[in-house]
Amino acid sequence: MADKDIVKAFDLLEQDILNESSPGIRPGLSRIAKCLNSLGNPQRNFKAIHVLGTNGKGSTASTLASILTSSGLKTALYTSPHLIHMGERLRINGSVLSPQKWCDAWHKVRESLQVNSTTETRPTAFELMTAISFLIMANENVDVAVVEAGMGGRLDATNLLGNVILSVFTSISLDHTNFLGDTLSQIASEKFAAIRPKIKALYVGGQANGIEDIFVARCKKIMSEGHLFSRECVIRPWHISIDGVVYDLWTSRGHYFDALETSWQVLTKFVTPR
């Protein structure tokens, strides 16, 4: 299909999803949980890295997906919002899937809505797009999915992932205060609530205003292995250019990595629409 035909196909699909969804932002997991359950809970069929926070979620998720794909794993990347068309939200090994694969998955999701929901209990558009993406990931038999949370953490649709192996948190600031709370500590608590019991979690935000302490307390409470990047790692960037960054990395466990490279060309493969 030509690029303009792909955009048109995704635009029509997005409009169809909007027509079938409940309007606005409606935090909560009951609607999408019911939808996913009727689909056989596809979100349990693949390993996932859950990326949450306020700033830098998309770039962090894209970088992780690039690393995993380069390591030979079949990797899904789910981010939001999209720039040109809805298909950009889901990439597998860096590539956007065809509109037909999205449509096939959407037909199954829509059928489940017609049987299991009323107009008042329909999932939101974001929840439906998340359900479609989870179904595609399961159908594609990905080795791992890197999934960016939409808003918050505790009540975000992505928090229904069934096999999270790592939760990654970027910096946290005041966002969506009408849903998440009026203070940084309230917002951080909502986001850190997505940490899974006895599963590793990493906070890369490096904020010393009490947020790290909330992260540590949450990990201890649910016996998760929590890691603070600011306390365990040191980075020395020694070359920054339009082509990328070259840097050294030290860890508290005595590991040293020399001249690591982050190439903008690799990263933009995952974040730039084709």
Steps between C-alpha positions, in 0.01 A plus 500: 500500500612854430574719802187710449287185476650369826423827677144497365446139608620574853294819516185304413587235757562762768165664429327163529666442838397847618142430397494181709675641808383693802612863485774678692750386761352256750760347734418147607574141406159334506405582139820382333530204740161376386594554136833317530343215694251444218796480260676234708733746675762533223705736722613196700663330202819706474764646726488875544705795618267769635623860458336767715566854619433851374787608276709285269279192492488478121873541442581258784261240361638546149858462619416181690320357197797582279738320738278193525447480123874535438550212745298272274168504686172549319397822672176693505494871586174663608497879546256788490383733364563467127616776268361416157290186531393254767720221367806679638395400851612141448822388336656156484876495450473866407239459228140617487253222432256501212155656541356155425656347812357782708158455337499124560575553869247782524223280359560249783503775763184657361321165500582461869356847568172415333461196724645620829437872541244776484551854375567616857763231568688521170877549534652833402682542169839460670381185675376354172826583320687336788284188481552478123876538543515232771309263272738568209805450722367161610416401142848602384664289773737775607780412741454820696288815482614842615181678603472869583228591747247754386419693818594430859559138585264338746187550289660520157382243244855375449514394865310185405813354342519145630871413484701809590868419551616857566336833584696810393417847629621824346489840673172602660344845498156656537276360228130416475451641850122472468542121484828419676524747789611853578852429626808322368480244777138415415580467131810292572298267722245449221776414253707283737184303582561323167811328640433127517564295814838320491575640152797726423443873471735776387462872565714712268348838589775603741275731703618577852180670621365198684384313189782246523400426859141430389636260237718319754215475750264356238755237393564395861128476574433254219843328513608617156862539397524876458796679341575873500709596201629816667644303793627195313640636173725779378504624141771710341400625156810593309373554149166655404413581141215497253583134430448391861674466836809307607533439873658286774291325765599382846277293732512452877572132443833576340398475136653745255388554142723705276391709202137398480319658207148625460435560133221736401466300178410186693268683739310688233426171329261442790363849555475649152199412281578324176 
